Amino acid sequence: MIRKLIWGVILLLFGLWIWLANLGVIKHSFSFNRDWPIIIIIIGIMTLIEGFVWRKRRCK
């Protein structure tokens, strides 16, 4: 289940990077629509939560 945590972090960071680039906080050389990376961020957060819940249940 550690893979879910790793993928969650990767998706979260990737989504944040794209979102910040779209908002002009960081520079990029490509263009995306403005807010679609939020979906990636939400998927990453959900994956992280699922991994933590699974880990907590496993430790009981």
mmCIF file as Biopython writes it, N, C-alpha, C and O atoms, coordinates in Angstrom:
data_model
#
loop_
_atom_site.group_PDB
_atom_site.id
_atom_site.type_symbol
_atom_site.label_atom_id
_atom_site.label_alt_id
_atom_site.label_comp_id
_atom_site.label_asym_id
_atom_site.label_entity_id
_atom_site.label_seq_id
_atom_site.pdbx_PDB_ins_code
_atom_site.Cartn_x
_atom_site.Cartn_y
_atom_site.Cartn_z
_atom_site.occupancy
_atom_site.B_iso_or_equiv
_atom_site.auth_seq_id
_atom_site.auth_asym_id
_atom_site.pdbx_PDB_model_num
ATOM 1   N N  . MET A ? 1  ? 0.813  -1.186 0.000   1.0 0.0 1  A 1 
ATOM 2   C CA . MET A ? 1  ? 0.000  0.000  0.000   1.0 0.0 1  A 1 
ATOM 3   C C  . MET A ? 1  ? 0.861  1.256  0.000   1.0 0.0 1  A 1 
ATOM 4   O O  . MET A ? 1  ? 0.354  2.362  -0.186  1.0 0.0 1  A 1 
ATOM 5   N N  . ILE A ? 2  ? 2.151  1.086  0.207   1.0 0.0 2  A 1 
ATOM 6   C CA . ILE A ? 2  ? 3.053  2.247  0.152   1.0 0.0 2  A 1 
ATOM 7   C C  . ILE A ? 2  ? 3.032  2.863  -1.251  1.0 0.0 2  A 1 
ATOM 8   O O  . ILE A ? 2  ? 3.285  4.057  -1.416  1.0 0.0 2  A 1 
ATOM 9   N N  . ARG A ? 3  ? 2.731  2.041  -2.254  1.0 0.0 3  A 1 
ATOM 10  C CA . ARG A ? 3  ? 2.644  2.560  -3.623  1.0 0.0 3  A 1 
ATOM 11  C C  . ARG A ? 3  ? 1.541  3.600  -3.740  1.0 0.0 3  A 1 
ATOM 12  O O  . ARG A ? 3  ? 1.704  4.599  -4.440  1.0 0.0 3  A 1 
ATOM 13  N N  . LYS A ? 4  ? 0.414  3.373  -3.059  1.0 0.0 4  A 1 
ATOM 14  C CA . LYS A ? 4  ? -0.681 4.349  -3.103  1.0 0.0 4  A 1 
ATOM 15  C C  . LYS A ? 4  ? -0.234 5.681  -2.503  1.0 0.0 4  A 1 
ATOM 16  O O  . LYS A ? 4  ? -0.581 6.745  -3.014  1.0 0.0 4  A 1 
ATOM 17  N N  . LEU A ? 5  ? 0.527  5.617  -1.427  1.0 0.0 5  A 1 
ATOM 18  C CA . LEU A ? 5  ? 1.022  6.852  -0.815  1.0 0.0 5  A 1 
ATOM 19  C C  . LEU A ? 5  ? 1.968  7.580  -1.762  1.0 0.0 5  A 1 
ATOM 20  O O  . LEU A ? 5  ? 1.893  8.800  -1.910  1.0 0.0 5  A 1 
ATOM 21  N N  . ILE A ? 6  ? 2.846  6.833  -2.394  1.0 0.0 6  A 1 
ATOM 22  C CA . ILE A ? 6  ? 3.807  7.443  -3.320  1.0 0.0 6  A 1 
ATOM 23  C C  . ILE A ? 6  ? 3.081  8.054  -4.510  1.0 0.0 6  A 1 
ATOM 24  O O  . ILE A ? 6  ? 3.366  9.189  -4.892  1.0 0.0 6  A 1 
ATOM 25  N N  . TRP A ? 7  ? 2.140  7.307  -5.104  1.0 0.0 7  A 1 
ATOM 26  C CA . TRP A ? 7  ? 1.393  7.841  -6.238  1.0 0.0 7  A 1 
ATOM 27  C C  . TRP A ? 7  ? 0.555  9.039  -5.827  1.0 0.0 7  A 1 
ATOM 28  O O  . TRP A ? 7  ? 0.405  9.986  -6.599  1.0 0.0 7  A 1 
ATOM 29  N N  . GLY A ? 8  ? 0.012  9.007  -4.626  1.0 0.0 8  A 1 
ATOM 30  C CA . GLY A ? 8  ? -0.749 10.151 -4.138  1.0 0.0 8  A 1 
ATOM 31  C C  . GLY A ? 8  ? 0.107  11.404 -4.049  1.0 0.0 8  A 1 
ATOM 32  O O  . GLY A ? 8  ? -0.318 12.486 -4.454  1.0 0.0 8  A 1 
ATOM 33  N N  . VAL A ? 9  ? 1.300  11.256 -3.524  1.0 0.0 9  A 1 
ATOM 34  C CA . VAL A ? 9  ? 2.219  12.397 -3.416  1.0 0.0 9  A 1 
ATOM 35  C C  . VAL A ? 9  ? 2.625  12.884 -4.808  1.0 0.0 9  A 1 
ATOM 36  O O  . VAL A ? 9  ? 2.663  14.090 -5.054  1.0 0.0 9  A 1 
ATOM 37  N N  . ILE A ? 10 ? 2.924  11.963 -5.710  1.0 0.0 10 A 1 
ATOM 38  C CA . ILE A ? 10 ? 3.318  12.342 -7.074  1.0 0.0 10 A 1 
ATOM 39  C C  . ILE A ? 10 ? 2.194  13.103 -7.760  1.0 0.0 10 A 1 
ATOM 40  O O  . ILE A ? 10 ? 2.432  14.155 -8.354  1.0 0.0 10 A 1 
ATOM 41  N N  . LEU A ? 11 ? 0.965  12.579 -7.685  1.0 0.0 11 A 1 
ATOM 42  C CA . LEU A ? 11 ? -0.163 13.262 -8.317  1.0 0.0 11 A 1 
ATOM 43  C C  . LEU A ? 11 ? -0.423 14.624 -7.683  1.0 0.0 11 A 1 
ATOM 44  O O  . LEU A ? 11 ? -0.712 15.597 -8.379  1.0 0.0 11 A 1 
ATOM 45  N N  . LEU A ? 12 ? -0.318 14.684 -6.372  1.0 0.0 12 A 1 
ATOM 46  C CA . LEU A ? 12 ? -0.525 15.944 -5.668  1.0 0.0 12 A 1 
ATOM 47  C C  . LEU A ? 12 ? 0.501  16.989 -6.106  1.0 0.0 12 A 1 
ATOM 48  O O  . LEU A ? 12 ? 0.132  18.120 -6.420  1.0 0.0 12 A 1 
ATOM 49  N N  . LEU A ? 13 ? 1.761  16.627 -6.130  1.0 0.0 13 A 1 
ATOM 50  C CA . LEU A ? 13 ? 2.813  17.571 -6.527  1.0 0.0 13 A 1 
ATOM 51  C C  . LEU A ? 13 ? 2.691  17.978 -7.989  1.0 0.0 13 A 1 
ATOM 52  O O  . LEU A ? 13 ? 2.882  19.146 -8.327  1.0 0.0 13 A 1 
ATOM 53  N N  . PHE A ? 14 ? 2.373  17.016 -8.859  1.0 0.0 14 A 1 
ATOM 54  C CA . PHE A ? 14 ? 2.215  17.308 -10.286 1.0 0.0 14 A 1 
ATOM 55  C C  . PHE A ? 14 ? 1.045  18.271 -10.503 1.0 0.0 14 A 1 
ATOM 56  O O  . PHE A ? 14 ? 1.159  19.242 -11.252 1.0 0.0 14 A 1 
ATOM 57  N N  . GLY A ? 15 ? -0.065 17.994 -9.849  1.0 0.0 15 A 1 
ATOM 58  C CA . GLY A ? 15 ? -1.222 18.869 -9.972  1.0 0.0 15 A 1 
ATOM 59  C C  . GLY A ? 15 ? -0.956 20.268 -9.452  1.0 0.0 15 A 1 
ATOM 60  O O  . GLY A ? 15 ? -1.343 21.255 -10.078 1.0 0.0 15 A 1 
ATOM 61  N N  . LEU A ? 16 ? -0.289 20.355 -8.295  1.0 0.0 16 A 1 
ATOM 62  C CA . LEU A ? 16 ? 0.068  21.668 -7.751  1.0 0.0 16 A 1 
ATOM 63  C C  . LEU A ? 16 ? 0.990  22.432 -8.677  1.0 0.0 16 A 1 
ATOM 64  O O  . LEU A ? 16 ? 0.835  23.641 -8.853  1.0 0.0 16 A 1 
ATOM 65  N N  . TRP A ? 17 ? 1.950  21.736 -9.272  1.0 0.0 17 A 1 
ATOM 66  C CA . TRP A ? 17 ? 2.898  22.374 -10.184 1.0 0.0 17 A 1 
ATOM 67  C C  . TRP A ? 17 ? 2.171  22.959 -11.400 1.0 0.0 17 A 1 
ATOM 68  O O  . TRP A ? 17 ? 2.433  24.095 -11.795 1.0 0.0 17 A 1 
ATOM 69  N N  . ILE A ? 18 ? 1.262  22.183 -11.987 1.0 0.0 18 A 1 
ATOM 70  C CA . ILE A ? 18 ? 0.523  22.665 -13.155 1.0 0.0 18 A 1 
ATOM 71  C C  . ILE A ? 18 ? -0.395 23.821 -12.766 1.0 0.0 18 A 1 
ATOM 72  O O  . ILE A ? 18 ? -0.491 24.816 -13.485 1.0 0.0 18 A 1 
ATOM 73  N N  . TRP A ? 19 ? -1.066 23.684 -11.627 1.0 0.0 19 A 1 
ATOM 74  C CA . TRP A ? 19 ? -1.995 24.722 -11.186 1.0 0.0 19 A 1 
ATOM 75  C C  . TRP A ? 19 ? -1.253 26.039 -10.919 1.0 0.0 19 A 1 
ATOM 76  O O  . TRP A ? 19 ? -1.707 27.102 -11.343 1.0 0.0 19 A 1 
ATOM 77  N N  . LEU A ? 20 ? -0.126 25.971 -10.224 1.0 0.0 20 A 1 
ATOM 78  C CA . LEU A ? 20 ? 0.656  27.181 -9.947  1.0 0.0 20 A 1 
ATOM 79  C C  . LEU A ? 20 ? 1.196  27.797 -11.235 1.0 0.0 20 A 1 
ATOM 80  O O  . LEU A ? 20 ? 1.280  29.019 -11.357 1.0 0.0 20 A 1 
ATOM 81  N N  . ALA A ? 21 ? 1.558  26.951 -12.186 1.0 0.0 21 A 1 
ATOM 82  C CA . ALA A ? 21 ? 2.023  27.462 -13.473 1.0 0.0 21 A 1 
ATOM 83  C C  . ALA A ? 21 ? 0.889  28.186 -14.198 1.0 0.0 21 A 1 
ATOM 84  O O  . ALA A ? 21 ? 1.108  29.231 -14.811 1.0 0.0 21 A 1 
ATOM 85  N N  . ASN A ? 22 ? -0.306 27.638 -14.129 1.0 0.0 22 A 1 
ATOM 86  C CA . ASN A ? 22 ? -1.453 28.282 -14.782 1.0 0.0 22 A 1 
ATOM 87  C C  . ASN A ? 22 ? -1.828 29.598 -14.113 1.0 0.0 22 A 1 
ATOM 88  O O  . ASN A ? 22 ? -2.322 30.510 -14.775 1.0 0.0 22 A 1 
ATOM 89  N N  . LEU A ? 23 ? -1.602 29.702 -12.837 1.0 0.0 23 A 1 
ATOM 90  C CA . LEU A ? 23 ? -1.906 30.941 -12.122 1.0 0.0 23 A 1 
ATOM 91  C C  . LEU A ? 23 ? -0.794 31.981 -12.268 1.0 0.0 23 A 1 
ATOM 92  O O  . LEU A ? 23 ? -0.950 33.118 -11.822 1.0 0.0 23 A 1 
ATOM 93  N N  . GLY A ? 24 ? 0.319  31.603 -12.884 1.0 0.0 24 A 1 
ATOM 94  C CA . GLY A ? 24 ? 1.415  32.527 -13.103 1.0 0.0 24 A 1 
ATOM 95  C C  . GLY A ? 24 ? 2.390  32.609 -11.949 1.0 0.0 24 A 1 
ATOM 96  O O  . GLY A ? 24 ? 3.268  33.472 -11.952 1.0 0.0 24 A 1 
ATOM 97  N N  . VAL A ? 25 ? 2.264  31.733 -10.960 1.0 0.0 25 A 1 
ATOM 98  C CA . VAL A ? 25 ? 3.167  31.745 -9.814  1.0 0.0 25 A 1 
ATOM 99  C C  . VAL A ? 25 ? 4.548  31.240 -10.230 1.0 0.0 25 A 1 
ATOM 100 O O  . VAL A ? 25 ? 5.566  31.778 -9.796  1.0 0.0 25 A 1 
ATOM 101 N N  . ILE A ? 26 ? 4.578  30.213 -11.066 1.0 0.0 26 A 1 
ATOM 102 C CA . ILE A ? 26 ? 5.842  29.709 -11.616 1.0 0.0 26 A 1 
ATOM 103 C C  . ILE A ? 26 ? 5.768  29.798 -13.137 1.0 0.0 26 A 1 
ATOM 104 O O  . ILE A ? 26 ? 4.678  29.787 -13.710 1.0 0.0 26 A 1 
ATOM 105 N N  . LYS A ? 27 ? 6.897  29.884 -13.776 1.0 0.0 27 A 1 
ATOM 106 C CA . LYS A ? 27 ? 6.949  30.023 -15.231 1.0 0.0 27 A 1 
ATOM 107 C C  . LYS A ? 27 ? 6.921  28.649 -15.888 1.0 0.0 27 A 1 
ATOM 108 O O  . LYS A ? 27 ? 7.477  27.684 -15.364 1.0 0.0 27 A 1 
ATOM 109 N N  . HIS A ? 28 ? 6.269  28.577 -17.032 1.0 0.0 28 A 1 
ATOM 110 C CA . HIS A ? 28 ? 6.246  27.347 -17.821 1.0 0.0 28 A 1 
ATOM 111 C C  . HIS A ? 28 ? 6.265  27.712 -19.301 1.0 0.0 28 A 1 
ATOM 112 O O  . HIS A ? 28 ? 5.996  28.854 -19.672 1.0 0.0 28 A 1 
ATOM 113 N N  . SER A ? 29 ? 6.584  26.738 -20.135 1.0 0.0 29 A 1 
ATOM 114 C CA . SER A ? 29 ? 6.669  27.007 -21.567 1.0 0.0 29 A 1 
ATOM 115 C C  . SER A ? 29 ? 5.516  26.372 -22.335 1.0 0.0 29 A 1 
ATOM 116 O O  . SER A ? 29 ? 5.575  26.281 -23.561 1.0 0.0 29 A 1 
ATOM 117 N N  . PHE A ? 30 ? 4.501  25.944 -21.663 1.0 0.0 30 A 1 
ATOM 118 C CA . PHE A ? 30 ? 3.336  25.329 -22.307 1.0 0.0 30 A 1 
ATOM 119 C C  . PHE A ? 30 ? 2.079  25.901 -21.675 1.0 0.0 30 A 1 
ATOM 120 O O  . PHE A ? 30 ? 2.141  26.548 -20.630 1.0 0.0 30 A 1 
ATOM 121 N N  . SER A ? 31 ? 0.944  25.663 -22.306 1.0 0.0 31 A 1 
ATOM 122 C CA . SER A ? 31 ? -0.288 26.232 -21.755 1.0 0.0 31 A 1 
ATOM 123 C C  . SER A ? 31 ? -1.314 25.135 -21.460 1.0 0.0 31 A 1 
ATOM 124 O O  . SER A ? 31 ? -1.471 24.185 -22.227 1.0 0.0 31 A 1 
ATOM 125 N N  . PHE A ? 32 ? -1.979 25.286 -20.375 1.0 0.0 32 A 1 
ATOM 126 C CA . PHE A ? 32 ? -3.056 24.398 -19.951 1.0 0.0 32 A 1 
ATOM 127 C C  . PHE A ? 32 ? -4.273 25.266 -19.673 1.0 0.0 32 A 1 
ATOM 128 O O  . PHE A ? 32 ? -4.157 26.482 -19.520 1.0 0.0 32 A 1 
ATOM 129 N N  . ASN A ? 33 ? -5.427 24.645 -19.610 1.0 0.0 33 A 1 
ATOM 130 C CA . ASN A ? 33 ? -6.582 25.393 -19.118 1.0 0.0 33 A 1 
ATOM 131 C C  . ASN A ? 33 ? -6.319 25.724 -17.659 1.0 0.0 33 A 1 
ATOM 132 O O  . ASN A ? 33 ? -5.475 25.095 -17.022 1.0 0.0 33 A 1 
ATOM 133 N N  . ARG A ? 34 ? -7.014 26.678 -17.140 1.0 0.0 34 A 1 
ATOM 134 C CA . ARG A ? 34 ? -6.649 27.230 -15.850 1.0 0.0 34 A 1 
ATOM 135 C C  . ARG A ? 34 ? -6.798 26.293 -14.660 1.0 0.0 34 A 1 
ATOM 136 O O  . ARG A ? 34 ? -5.848 26.145 -13.892 1.0 0.0 34 A 1 
ATOM 137 N N  . ASP A ? 35 ? -7.920 25.668 -14.480 1.0 0.0 35 A 1 
ATOM 138 C CA . ASP A ? 35 ? -8.166 24.976 -13.218 1.0 0.0 35 A 1 
ATOM 139 C C  . ASP A ? 35 ? -8.302 23.455 -13.301 1.0 0.0 35 A 1 
ATOM 140 O O  . ASP A ? 35 ? -8.641 22.833 -12.294 1.0 0.0 35 A 1 
ATOM 141 N N  . TRP A ? 36 ? -8.056 22.832 -14.447 1.0 0.0 36 A 1 
ATOM 142 C CA . TRP A ? 36 ? -8.225 21.383 -14.512 1.0 0.0 36 A 1 
ATOM 143 C C  . TRP A ? 36 ? -7.247 20.621 -13.623 1.0 0.0 36 A 1 
ATOM 144 O O  . TRP A ? 36 ? -7.568 19.495 -13.244 1.0 0.0 36 A 1 
ATOM 145 N N  . PRO A ? 37 ? -6.079 21.149 -13.264 1.0 0.0 37 A 1 
ATOM 146 C CA . PRO A ? 37 ? -5.190 20.404 -12.365 1.0 0.0 37 A 1 
ATOM 147 C C  . PRO A ? 37 ? -5.775 20.152 -10.978 1.0 0.0 37 A 1 
ATOM 148 O O  . PRO A ? 37 ? -5.287 19.292 -10.245 1.0 0.0 37 A 1 
ATOM 149 N N  . ILE A ? 38 ? -6.814 20.894 -10.617 1.0 0.0 38 A 1 
ATOM 150 C CA . ILE A ? 38 ? -7.442 20.652 -9.317  1.0 0.0 38 A 1 
ATOM 151 C C  . ILE A ? 38 ? -7.950 19.220 -9.239  1.0 0.0 38 A 1 
ATOM 152 O O  . ILE A ? 38 ? -7.942 18.611 -8.169  1.0 0.0 38 A 1 
ATOM 153 N N  . ILE A ? 39 ? -8.394 18.680 -10.379 1.0 0.0 39 A 1 
ATOM 154 C CA . ILE A ? 39 ? -8.859 17.286 -10.410 1.0 0.0 39 A 1 
ATOM 155 C C  . ILE A ? 39 ? -7.719 16.352 -10.032 1.0 0.0 39 A 1 
ATOM 156 O O  . ILE A ? 39 ? -7.919 15.415 -9.260  1.0 0.0 39 A 1 
ATOM 157 N N  . ILE A ? 40 ? -6.528 16.594 -10.564 1.0 0.0 40 A 1 
ATOM 158 C CA . ILE A ? 40 ? -5.365 15.764 -10.234 1.0 0.0 40 A 1 
ATOM 159 C C  . ILE A ? 40 ? -5.035 15.900 -8.751  1.0 0.0 40 A 1 
ATOM 160 O O  . ILE A ? 40 ? -4.711 14.912 -8.092  1.0 0.0 40 A 1 
ATOM 161 N N  . ILE A ? 41 ? -5.117 17.110 -8.230  1.0 0.0 41 A 1 
ATOM 162 C CA . ILE A ? 41 ? -4.834 17.340 -6.809  1.0 0.0 41 A 1 
ATOM 163 C C  . ILE A ? 41 ? -5.822 16.567 -5.945  1.0 0.0 41 A 1 
ATOM 164 O O  . ILE A ? 41 ? -5.427 15.931 -4.967  1.0 0.0 41 A 1 
ATOM 165 N N  . ILE A ? 42 ? -7.095 16.617 -6.296  1.0 0.0 42 A 1 
ATOM 166 C CA . ILE A ? 42 ? -8.117 15.909 -5.525  1.0 0.0 42 A 1 
ATOM 167 C C  . ILE A ? 42 ? -7.886 14.402 -5.578  1.0 0.0 42 A 1 
ATOM 168 O O  . ILE A ? 42 ? -8.011 13.721 -4.560  1.0 0.0 42 A 1 
ATOM 169 N N  . ILE A ? 43 ? -7.553 13.879 -6.747  1.0 0.0 43 A 1 
ATOM 170 C CA . ILE A ? 43 ? -7.260 12.442 -6.866  1.0 0.0 43 A 1 
ATOM 171 C C  . ILE A ? 43 ? -6.058 12.078 -6.003  1.0 0.0 43 A 1 
ATOM 172 O O  . ILE A ? 43 ? -6.058 11.039 -5.342  1.0 0.0 43 A 1 
ATOM 173 N N  . GLY A ? 44 ? -5.042 12.922 -6.006  1.0 0.0 44 A 1 
ATOM 174 C CA . GLY A ? 44 ? -3.868 12.674 -5.173  1.0 0.0 44 A 1 
ATOM 175 C C  . GLY A ? 44 ? -4.204 12.671 -3.694  1.0 0.0 44 A 1 
ATOM 176 O O  . GLY A ? 44 ? -3.737 11.810 -2.950  1.0 0.0 44 A 1 
ATOM 177 N N  . ILE A ? 45 ? -5.007 13.624 -3.267  1.0 0.0 45 A 1 
ATOM 178 C CA . ILE A ? 45 ? -5.402 13.689 -1.859  1.0 0.0 45 A 1 
ATOM 179 C C  . ILE A ? 45 ? -6.233 12.469 -1.483  1.0 0.0 45 A 1 
ATOM 180 O O  . ILE A ? 45 ? -6.035 11.884 -0.418  1.0 0.0 45 A 1 
ATOM 181 N N  . MET A ? 46 ? -7.165 12.085 -2.358  1.0 0.0 46 A 1 
ATOM 182 C CA . MET A ? 46 ? -7.989 10.910 -2.079  1.0 0.0 46 A 1 
ATOM 183 C C  . MET A ? 46 ? -7.137 9.647  -1.987  1.0 0.0 46 A 1 
ATOM 184 O O  . MET A ? 46 ? -7.388 8.788  -1.142  1.0 0.0 46 A 1 
ATOM 185 N N  . THR A ? 47 ? -6.141 9.533  -2.846  1.0 0.0 47 A 1 
ATOM 186 C CA . THR A ? 47 ? -5.248 8.377  -2.812  1.0 0.0 47 A 1 
ATOM 187 C C  . THR A ? 47 ? -4.450 8.359  -1.519  1.0 0.0 47 A 1 
ATOM 188 O O  . THR A ? 47 ? -4.277 7.300  -0.915  1.0 0.0 47 A 1 
ATOM 189 N N  . LEU A ? 48 ? -3.964 9.507  -1.088  1.0 0.0 48 A 1 
ATOM 190 C CA . LEU A ? 48 ? -3.238 9.594  0.182   1.0 0.0 48 A 1 
ATOM 191 C C  . LEU A ? 48 ? -4.124 9.189  1.358   1.0 0.0 48 A 1 
ATOM 192 O O  . LEU A ? 48 ? -3.709 8.418  2.223   1.0 0.0 48 A 1 
ATOM 193 N N  . ILE A ? 49 ? -5.339 9.713  1.378   1.0 0.0 49 A 1 
ATOM 194 C CA . ILE A ? 49 ? -6.256 9.370  2.471   1.0 0.0 49 A 1 
ATOM 195 C C  . ILE A ? 49 ? -6.542 7.879  2.479   1.0 0.0 49 A 1 
ATOM 196 O O  . ILE A ? 49 ? -6.554 7.250  3.537   1.0 0.0 49 A 1 
ATOM 197 N N  . GLU A ? 50 ? -6.773 7.309  1.299   1.0 0.0 50 A 1 
ATOM 198 C CA . GLU A ? 50 ? -7.026 5.874  1.207   1.0 0.0 50 A 1 
ATOM 199 C C  . GLU A ? 50 ? -5.838 5.070  1.733   1.0 0.0 50 A 1 
ATOM 200 O O  . GLU A ? 50 ? -6.019 4.069  2.426   1.0 0.0 50 A 1 
ATOM 201 N N  . GLY A ? 51 ? -4.636 5.506  1.406   1.0 0.0 51 A 1 
ATOM 202 C CA . GLY A ? 51 ? -3.440 4.825  1.897   1.0 0.0 51 A 1 
ATOM 203 C C  . GLY A ? 51 ? -3.301 4.914  3.400   1.0 0.0 51 A 1 
ATOM 204 O O  . GLY A ? 51 ? -2.944 3.930  4.049   1.0 0.0 51 A 1 
ATOM 205 N N  . PHE A ? 52 ? -3.578 6.082  3.966   1.0 0.0 52 A 1 
ATOM 206 C CA . PHE A ? 52 ? -3.496 6.235  5.418   1.0 0.0 52 A 1 
ATOM 207 C C  . PHE A ? 52 ? -4.559 5.412  6.136   1.0 0.0 52 A 1 
ATOM 208 O O  . PHE A ? 52 ? -4.287 4.808  7.173   1.0 0.0 52 A 1 
ATOM 209 N N  . VAL A ? 53 ? -5.766 5.389  5.584   1.0 0.0 53 A 1 
ATOM 210 C CA . VAL A ? 53 ? -6.840 4.603  6.192   1.0 0.0 53 A 1 
ATOM 211 C C  . VAL A ? 53 ? -6.486 3.120  6.153   1.0 0.0 53 A 1 
ATOM 212 O O  . VAL A ? 53 ? -6.669 2.411  7.142   1.0 0.0 53 A 1 
ATOM 213 N N  . TRP A ? 54 ? -5.982 2.652  5.015   1.0 0.0 54 A 1 
ATOM 214 C CA . TRP A ? 54 ? -5.597 1.249  4.882   1.0 0.0 54 A 1 
ATOM 215 C C  . TRP A ? 54 ? -4.502 0.904  5.884   1.0 0.0 54 A 1 
ATOM 216 O O  . TRP A ? 54 ? -4.537 -0.144 6.530   1.0 0.0 54 A 1 
ATOM 217 N N  . ARG A ? 55 ? -3.539 1.796  5.998   1.0 0.0 55 A 1 
ATOM 218 C CA . ARG A ? 55 ? -2.418 1.548  6.925   1.0 0.0 55 A 1 
ATOM 219 C C  . ARG A ? 55 ? -2.893 1.507  8.381   1.0 0.0 55 A 1 
ATOM 220 O O  . ARG A ? 55 ? -2.440 0.679  9.172   1.0 0.0 55 A 1 
ATOM 221 N N  . LYS A ? 56 ? -3.820 2.421  8.720   1.0 0.0 56 A 1 
ATOM 222 C CA . LYS A ? 56 ? -4.341 2.461  10.076  1.0 0.0 56 A 1 
ATOM 223 C C  . LYS A ? 56 ? -5.112 1.187  10.406  1.0 0.0 56 A 1 
ATOM 224 O O  . LYS A ? 56 ? -4.986 0.646  11.504  1.0 0.0 56 A 1 
ATOM 225 N N  . ARG A ? 57 ? -5.908 0.713  9.454   1.0 0.0 57 A 1 
ATOM 226 C CA . ARG A ? 57 ? -6.661 -0.533 9.662   1.0 0.0 57 A 1 
ATOM 227 C C  . ARG A ? 57 ? -5.728 -1.719 9.795   1.0 0.0 57 A 1 
ATOM 228 O O  . ARG A ? 57 ? -5.989 -2.627 10.584  1.0 0.0 57 A 1 
ATOM 229 N N  . ARG A ? 58 ? -4.661 -1.724 9.046   1.0 0.0 58 A 1 
ATOM 230 C CA . ARG A ? 58 ? -3.701 -2.831 9.060   1.0 0.0 58 A 1 
ATOM 231 C C  . ARG A ? 58 ? -2.974 -2.921 10.393  1.0 0.0 58 A 1 
ATOM 232 O O  . ARG A ? 58 ? -2.645 -4.014 10.853  1.0 0.0 58 A 1 
ATOM 233 N N  . CYS A ? 59 ? -2.724 -1.771 11.012  1.0 0.0 59 A 1 
ATOM 234 C CA . CYS A ? 59 ? -1.980 -1.747 12.274  1.0 0.0 59 A 1 
ATOM 235 C C  . CYS A ? 59 ? -2.810 -2.184 13.472  1.0 0.0 59 A 1 
ATOM 236 O O  . CYS A ? 59 ? -2.254 -2.451 14.537  1.0 0.0 59 A 1 
ATOM 237 N N  . LYS A ? 60 ? -4.129 -2.262 13.320  1.0 0.0 60 A 1 
ATOM 238 C CA . LYS A ? 60 ? -4.984 -2.666 14.446  1.0 0.0 60 A 1 
ATOM 239 C C  . LYS A ? 60 ? -4.895 -4.135 14.715  1.0 0.0 60 A 1 
ATOM 240 O O  . LYS A ? 60 ? -5.551 -4.636 15.628  1.0 0.0 60 A 1 
#
